[in-house]
Amino acid sequence: KNTTHFFHTHTMVKKSSKSDNLAARLALVIKSGKYQLGFRQCLRSMRGAQAKLVIVSSNTPPLRKSEIEYYAMLSGTMIHHYKGNNVELGTACGKLFPVGVLTILDAGDSDILRTIKSQ
């Protein structure tokens, strides 16, 4: 018997350049800037007017999202709703765990604040 197996190769579909661009900017912030992870740290830094930008994952609970948006409105902090879930945001930050909320205190060498503001 001569049987041949055909292997179907899956090609990776490239995501939009916006998400790649944001991931690269996030990596630069992680490397050269100051940031905090987590909901409670986010609220604490917004109350102290230290936060410049808050990035919230797509699967953050709605009540938590609205609380973050309320604090952001009071403190004048920019907010960005990340397209991916908390696992993807954690991966974009270079962490091996899920990240629901990322607060950027100092962007470092990255121009993420200007990029988010222009969107």
Long-range contacts (C-beta under 8 A, 24 or more apart in sequence): 19-83, 19-84, 21-115, 22-82, 22-92, 22-112, 22-115, 23-92, 25-110, 25-111, 25-112, 25-115, 26-55, 26-92, 26-93, 26-102, 26-110, 26-112, 27-92, 27-93, 27-94, 28-108, 28-109, 28-110, 28-112, 29-104, 29-107, 29-108, 29-110, 29-112, 30-93, 30-94, 31-108, 31-109, 32-108, 32-109, 32-110, 33-104, 33-105, 33-106, 33-107, 33-108, 33-109, 33-110, 34-104, 34-105, 34-106, 34-108, 35-93, 35-102, 35-103, 35-104, 35-105, 35-106, 36-102, 36-103, 36-105, 37-93, 37-95, 37-99, 37-101, 37-102, 37-103, 38-99, 38-100, 38-101, 39-64, 39-68, 39-100, 39-101, 41-101, 41-103, 42-68, 42-71, 42-101, 42-103, 43-67, 43-68, 43-71, 45-103, 45-105, 46-71, 46-72, 46-74, 46-75, 46-77, 46-103, 47-71, 47-75, 49-75, 49-76, 50-105, 51-75, 51-77, 51-103, 51-104, 51-105, 52-77, 52-78, 52-104, 52-105, 52-106, 52-107, 52-113, 53-77, 53-78, 53-79, 53-80, 53-103, 53-104, 53-107, 53-112, 53-113, 53-116, 54-78, 54-79, 54-80, 54-101, 54-102, 54-103, 54-104, 55-79, 55-80, 55-82, 55-89, 55-101, 55-102, 55-103, 55-104, 56-80, 56-81, 56-82, 56-100, 56-101, 57-82, 57-84, 57-85, 57-86, 57-88, 57-89, 57-98, 57-99, 57-100, 57-101, 58-82, 58-83, 58-84, 58-85, 59-85, 59-86, 59-100, 60-86, 60-100, 60-101, 64-100, 64-101, 68-101, 78-113, 78-116, 78-117, 80-116
